[in-house]
Amino acid sequence: MEDTKKALFALVAVAITIGYLWQTNRVITPKEATWNDVLTEAKQGDYRIISTDELWARYEKDPAKMLLVDTRQEWEYRTGHIKSALNFPMEPTWMSRWRNKGALGKFLGPDKERFLVFY
């Protein structure tokens, strides 16, 4: 009976491990966002969409008043990024978002008046 319990326990452990590995390593193709999706999310989050001309004017005027956040993967950031931009990779998977829950708030800091630009 003891051997049966051990075998069952080992089988459950293997099944859990396989399930975890499958869940964390599977390729998920994210839905491609449309411009309407961007506008809808901006409206829901009370964000303001600005033109690249307005962004450039703000950047030239006072770059210290804005935080540029490069959301690409770290290796992409290392290949080149906008001067003064910081890297905060945002993977399009729910597992990544769950792992990083709360990290974005800490990354952005307490200054709620700063102009944020994500790219």
Steps between C-alpha positions, in 0.01 A plus 500: 500500500787737584656443156168580334479833685856588401434411137179704497676796661781479244249483215316808628829688540601415143159606367518834683854560374404423141195725526705787641769465233240488225321806634811714544678404179226486241497750220205736511432722205351819638205663332623776276373832631323731263495878526141476626621269780761759597245782502255292705763411758616861518145618562436234766827576678457876469819525291568768247629417154737758355669537164867435444545872429358590842713232664815634334415858602456391863821298489701790359352746750568301818594131475531475879122546536427181311577137553561299185433130553628254242273196530703272274698204629831576672710372210310728261553796734874428510520517120385862509246726663397863534741700716385506865243222446474231764421139426195324641428191288130429456446152368154434357433189708273476802769310692748782450243759602418297810869463594557875457181610676578811699847537352394773258373722782831463683691565178306821425532634852276733698507802266151502346559830318783374281424459130533131410576368153489127430638365177 
